[in-house]
Amino acid sequence: MDDQQPSFFDNLINNFSDWFFLDGEVGRAIRRGTNDFVESLVINYGDGFEAFSDFLLQALVFLEDVLDGTPVLIVLALVGALAFAASRKWSLSIFMVVALWFVGALGLWEQAMQTIAIMIVAVAISVGIGIPVGIVTARSNTARNIINPVLDLMQTIPSFVYLIPAVMLFGLGKIPAVLATVIYATPPLIRLTDLGIRYVDAEVVEASKAFGATRWQMLTGVQIPLAMPSIMQGINQTTMMALAMVVIASMIGARGVGETVLLGLQRNDAGQGLIGGIAIVVLAIVFDRISQAAGQRAQKHQAVAR
């Protein structure tokens, strides 16, 4: 029997996936392009990445040594003093000291100091990036329209995805964990800085113009101080999101409290995982209450200034 030639509809059905790019070629092209881009970065700028990694690692290790080498009572006293400076409430200061002491009572003091060091470095980098970028987006609609889709992408891509290029560029350890944390935690600070500056009372800005203030003077003397509650809220959100990354970061050797949870998962040890989870919750409460109190005080000062 002669082979029948495929009909027009058969060809239509068979070629449907090719016509509408459903054969996976687009995905393969994106994968190849991404791999080639990362590989070119490693080949052409590997020395620069290594120098940056070494600098950041030295700062991180120094901070860990300071926190871990400082007597526990002094660390607790400093946390209590910081809480009191932020809130002017002895009750909050005592609660923060007791909460941090409880982490040590769980046997996770050293891991907690490692986590705090990573968070401090990550949040410091996020603040150094987030506030200036937020100021730029607040003062330029074009910049805002360009940066907002990037922020959407940073917030919606699963955090595990950040670890892949970070590990390829910097290897395993603390540095890729810090950089992945920065990518994940910076967008809220950029958005809230932008909103805070944009919603400063226009009459106050016009009054500063009338008195001859330059753009820089208006920014530093009027807009940023009045937007400080929103900026502090952004720092609070960035800190909480950085803490949310500790377990994921432990998967690439970041250590800290997240490693305790990871070991509990690997060993099927529910008790160890629970202890690590409790410690993370307590640290989150400490950071959240102190940063919230600082934001509330900034808001009160803004109300008094008005």
PyMOL commands that set and color helices and strands:
alter all, ss='L'
color gray80, all
select helices_A, chain A and resi 8-14+16-19+25-69+72-87+90-105+109-139+141-156+159-170+174-198+202-210+215-244+246-250+257-266+270-305
alter helices_A, ss='H'
color red, helices_A
deselect
rebuild
show_as cartoon
